Amino acid sequence: RIEKRLNEEILKDPDNAGLLRQKHLLGSAKICTIDSFCIDLVRENFEKAGISPDFKMSDGQTLRPTDERIVSRIVNRYLEEKNETFSALLDIIGAEYDDFNFQEVALTLYYYSRQMPFPSKWFDRLSDFYAEKAFTAKSPWWEYAFKTAEEVVRDARESLAEAIDLVTVDEKASDKYLPVFMKSAEVLAELDTSIDRNDWDTLYNALNNVILPDLPRVNGVSGIYEVSAAKSIYKYISDKALDKLRRIFYADNEFINGQFRRLYEPLKLLSSILKEFETELFEEYKRLNTFTFHNTEQLALSLLCEEGESGLSIKEDAAEFLDRFDEVMVDEYQDTNDLQDMLFYVLSNREQKLFVVGDVKQS
């Protein structure tokens, strides 16, 4: 397609040296999908990757029975050992009566991890969220809860302001409903103040003490559209919006930290099981000499760089390969996952010996 467009432009401007040069260089340009790029890199460096160069590719579906067989083997081993922590893990996941549920959870996490750079390290960090006193303002769960609370209360206040405007179309409805709406607006403003304090127990107690007054019965206004709309808005705020927050802020800080302590050891075991599964499955794929596209992407990244305590470093023997590229242009960049993003980042930062791991897209 690029060659066709170049030819069209050259026909319009035959003496354009820039276009003629681009057509001449097109044959040496590497234009391919990210999967093809990674497969070529891995085949070229098969010895370093520790695999055979004539490996076959699978879309993953043909290997699904292999995945299930390996995870089943690991689960049965833990069941035979009568591991108490594993029993607790099954109970937490809801698989105490059917270990197949656990296998599905393990496979789901494994498949998700294939989109992440260095998934083994991601597995290691899974239990960190539940460590002793991990539930603080820096916890992702805490941040999610307060961000949700902020959005819900902001939307509720805006909706209530709209309801106040709507109800003023009728004097009778306004006289009865407006005091209720105004009182509720004060309550929501107080909730907003509690959210700004970013203190879990403060907001938990505030939500438990919030009771929005019921709307009084008003005869003769049922046919007025604006009044009906205002009532519906208020009903949603009082019945659903605040209930959503109560389901998130369901207990005090001490109770939730207690839950975290109960989860920590089982989730550490889950991380270990996922790493076991990853290792054993890859060995089986090597025996079958068949890999998925996620496998070749992971291998490609491992050939180019490695992650250490101080950040990400480009491997010395990858420099020659990286020097082949002056520019990397990515089509449909918004569709890339974190692993592919890291690959592009490494390719475009080949002169940097070390850079800190962070939000690649933001960087």
Disulfide bonds with the S-S distance in Angstrom:
none
